[in-house]
Amino acid sequence: MATEVEAQVTGSVWKIEKQVGDALEEDDVILILESMKMEIPVEAPVAGRLDELRVAEGDHVEEGTVLAVIA
């Protein structure tokens, strides 16, 4: 079953740490958002494989935007 990873804040994608196909452990940092001059790591809520990355570095995202899918 796939797990969607959502943005918890509005901001910009500052850095992508993992790529599609990478194995993930729970709490691995997938990407880092920048919001109000703060860097906010987005972590994998479950272990699995990064199946889909729906954003690119520099993209602006709203809270609740699906950033990635873990299979």
Secondary structure, DSSP 8 states (H G I E B T S, - for coil): --EEEE-SSSEEEEEE---TT-EE-TT-EEEEEEETTEEEEEE-SS-EEEEEE---TT-EE-TT-EEEEE-
